[in-house]
Amino acid sequence: MHSQAINRGDTVKERLSFLVQYLRNPKEVGALLPSGSAISSLMTREINPSHGPVLELGPGTGSFTRAILARGIRADDLTLVETNTEFCSLLQRDFPGVHVHCMNAADIATSDMFGGRQVGAVVCGVPFLLLKPGEATAILKSVFEVMRPDAALYQVTYGFTHPFPRDVLRELDLVATHRGRTLLNAPPASVYRLMRRSASGLCH
């Protein structure tokens, strides 16, 4: 009973923190509330310990982070990249041992944060629908430079199609495939998997 009360309290604090940051910078945060357990499970169901190191972009208050760790990824095999300084402080406090970087995801390829290893999976909460095509290109190009050739990026979206500009996908030769949708989230959300065309099994 006591632990359940604590968990409910933590959830309320997390939602309030998320809402405050959204009101301060809606483009950066991208949603009114943190993601729920249903979409978190959908986002991470194809990830396992063999994918380490794993990268998470835009983790916010850590909904997907918890789900990634629950999939068996070691804390020291998980790197979080977040631009919001308040969220960065919360993530450092709540996830000891996880690598937290407060920076723009477009700069990932220029920083050696993985010790020469290639990333096996990326979980992404970046609101691509709110980004300019140039910003989306810079982020995806940088991220795919540090990923294994067959690695995938898993993207959450609240729209009815993938949120990536089609010109950007063509430029980077990437393919987005729908992996599922859940109504048990506020708002309902979908997951798309983004891969290099050469690894997706699709022809040009």
ZIDA-V462717 format. One record per helix or strand. SS is the DSSP state (@ for helix, = for strand). FROM is the first residue (numbers start at 1). TO is the last residue. If there is no record, write none. Layout:
SS_FROM_TO + SS_FROM_TO
This chain:
@_2_24 + @_26_29 + @_37_44 + @_49_51 + =_54_57 + @_63_70 + @_75_77 + =_78_82 + @_85_94 + =_99_102 + @_105_110 + =_119_124 + @_128_130 + @_133_145 + =_147_157 + @_166_172 + =_174_182 + =_189_196 + @_197_200
